[in-house]
Amino acid sequence: NTECLVDIRIGAHIPEDYIESLPQRIDIYKKIASVENEKDASDIIDELIDRFGDIPKKVQQLLVIASLKSLAHSVYVTAIEQKGEEIRFTMYEKAKIDPSGIPKFLDSYKNDLIFRAEEPPYFLYCRKGRNKKSNTENVLDTVRRILEDLKKLT
């Protein structure tokens, strides 16, 4: 079970004014890090609301990233890294994906997504369109959409 590195430029943490106690914050970070599916994330959301009240946006984003990590792992992505306007999806060398589906997958993103068959192979997403929005949900939604489309190739 390899960890997936996610390096996306967004605020994702538990603010001290939400959970003041450091041991409690560490405990919640550990729970969030162990998220493996949407149900795990949903259980943590319920627990946070019960114990600490409404969940701040930065905590919600932390949970989204945790669920994206497990989705990435299921489609053989070992790293998701944002640099400027680009998002790189590094693949596990022995990824069990169907290479014949890659051209159609790339076509569905017009010229925004390219594949490099290097060591390790990777997909590079760069939004070239005029509708460039760099807001946070947009980045997280884009990552989720690419991962879900990659799942169709496994």
C-alpha positions as CSV (number, residue, x, y, z in Angstrom):
1,N,0.0,0.0,0.0
2,T,1.9,3.0,-1.2
3,E,1.0,6.5,0.0
4,C,0.0,9.1,-2.6
5,L,1.7,12.4,-2.3
6,V,-0.7,15.3,-2.8
7,D,0.8,18.8,-3.2
8,I,-1.9,21.2,-4.1
9,R,-1.7,24.9,-3.2
10,I,-4.7,25.3,-1.0
11,G,-5.3,25.9,2.6
12,A,-6.1,22.6,4.2
13,H,-5.6,22.2,7.9
14,I,-7.4,22.2,11.3
15,P,-7.4,25.8,12.7
16,E,-6.7,26.2,16.4
17,D,-9.8,28.2,16.9
18,Y,-11.8,25.1,15.7
19,I,-10.1,22.5,17.8
20,E,-8.1,24.2,20.6
21,S,-6.6,21.1,22.2
22,L,-3.4,20.0,20.4
23,P,-3.9,16.3,21.3
24,Q,-7.5,16.4,19.9
25,R,-6.2,18.1,16.7
26,I,-3.5,15.4,16.3
27,D,-6.1,12.7,16.9
28,I,-8.4,14.2,14.2
29,Y,-5.4,14.6,11.7
30,K,-4.7,10.9,12.3
31,K,-8.3,9.9,11.6
32,I,-8.4,12.1,8.4
33,A,-5.1,10.5,7.2
34,S,-6.7,7.1,7.5
35,V,-9.7,7.9,5.3
36,E,-10.0,5.2,2.7
37,N,-13.4,6.0,1.1
38,E,-16.3,8.4,1.1
39,K,-18.0,6.6,4.1
40,D,-14.9,7.2,6.3
41,A,-14.9,10.9,5.3
42,S,-18.6,11.1,6.1
43,D,-18.1,9.4,9.5
44,I,-15.4,12.0,10.4
45,I,-17.6,14.9,9.2
46,D,-20.4,13.6,11.5
47,E,-18.0,13.3,14.5
48,L,-16.5,16.7,13.9
49,I,-19.9,18.4,13.7
50,D,-21.1,16.5,16.9
51,R,-17.9,17.4,18.8
52,F,-16.8,20.8,17.5
53,G,-19.7,22.4,15.5
54,D,-19.8,23.4,11.8
55,I,-16.7,22.4,9.9
56,P,-14.5,25.3,8.6
57,K,-13.7,25.3,4.8
58,K,-10.0,24.5,5.5
59,V,-11.0,21.3,7.3
60,Q,-13.5,20.4,4.6
61,Q,-10.6,20.8,2.0
62,L,-8.4,18.5,4.2
63,L,-11.2,15.8,4.1
64,V,-11.6,16.2,0.3
65,I,-7.8,15.8,-0.2
66,A,-7.9,12.7,2.1
67,S,-10.6,11.1,-0.1
68,L,-8.8,12.1,-3.3
69,K,-5.7,10.3,-1.9
70,S,-7.6,7.0,-1.6
71,L,-9.1,7.5,-5.0
72,A,-5.7,8.2,-6.5
73,H,-4.3,5.1,-4.8
74,S,-7.0,3.0,-6.4
75,V,-6.0,4.2,-9.9
76,Y,-2.3,3.7,-9.4
77,V,-1.4,7.4,-9.0
78,T,1.5,7.9,-6.7
79,A,1.7,11.7,-6.7
80,I,-0.5,14.7,-7.6
81,E,1.6,17.9,-7.7
82,Q,0.5,21.4,-8.6
83,K,3.1,23.8,-10.0
84,G,1.7,27.0,-11.3
85,E,-1.2,26.3,-13.6
86,E,-0.1,22.6,-14.1
87,I,-1.1,19.5,-12.2
88,R,1.0,16.4,-12.6
89,F,-0.4,13.0,-12.0
90,T,2.6,10.5,-11.5
91,M,1.6,6.9,-12.2
92,Y,2.9,3.7,-10.5
93,E,5.2,2.1,-13.1
94,K,3.3,-1.2,-13.0
95,A,-0.1,0.5,-13.1
96,K,-2.8,-1.9,-14.3
97,I,-4.5,0.5,-16.7
98,D,-5.5,-0.3,-20.3
99,P,-3.2,1.7,-22.6
100,S,-5.6,1.4,-25.5
101,G,-8.0,3.7,-23.6
102,I,-5.4,6.5,-23.1
103,P,-6.0,8.4,-26.4
104,K,-9.7,8.6,-25.9
105,F,-9.1,9.7,-22.2
106,L,-6.8,12.4,-23.4
107,D,-9.2,13.5,-26.2
108,S,-11.9,14.1,-23.6
109,Y,-9.8,16.9,-22.1
110,K,-9.0,18.5,-25.5
111,N,-5.4,19.8,-25.3
112,D,-5.5,20.3,-21.5
113,L,-4.1,16.9,-20.7
114,I,-1.0,15.1,-22.0
115,F,0.6,11.8,-21.3
116,R,4.4,11.2,-20.9
117,A,5.5,7.6,-21.1
118,E,8.7,8.2,-19.0
119,E,10.0,6.6,-15.9
120,P,7.7,6.9,-14.1
121,P,4.9,7.7,-16.5
122,Y,2.7,10.7,-15.8
123,F,-0.2,12.8,-17.0
124,L,0.1,16.5,-17.1
125,Y,-3.0,18.7,-16.9
126,C,-2.7,22.4,-17.8
127,R,-5.9,24.3,-18.4
128,K,-5.3,26.3,-21.5
129,G,-8.8,27.5,-22.0
130,R,-10.1,31.1,-21.6
131,N,-12.2,30.0,-18.6
132,K,-9.1,29.7,-16.4
133,K,-10.3,29.9,-12.8
134,S,-7.8,29.2,-10.2
135,N,-10.2,28.9,-7.3
136,T,-9.7,26.0,-4.9
137,E,-12.8,24.0,-5.5
138,N,-12.0,24.1,-9.2
139,V,-8.6,22.5,-8.6
140,L,-10.0,19.8,-6.3
141,D,-12.9,19.2,-8.7
142,T,-10.5,18.9,-11.7
143,V,-8.3,16.4,-9.7
144,R,-11.4,14.3,-8.8
145,R,-12.7,14.3,-12.4
146,I,-9.3,13.2,-13.8
147,L,-9.0,10.4,-11.2
148,E,-12.5,9.2,-11.8
149,D,-11.9,9.2,-15.6
150,L,-8.6,7.3,-15.0
151,K,-10.6,4.7,-13.0
152,K,-12.4,3.8,-16.2
153,L,-9.1,2.7,-17.7
154,T,-8.4,0.2,-14.8
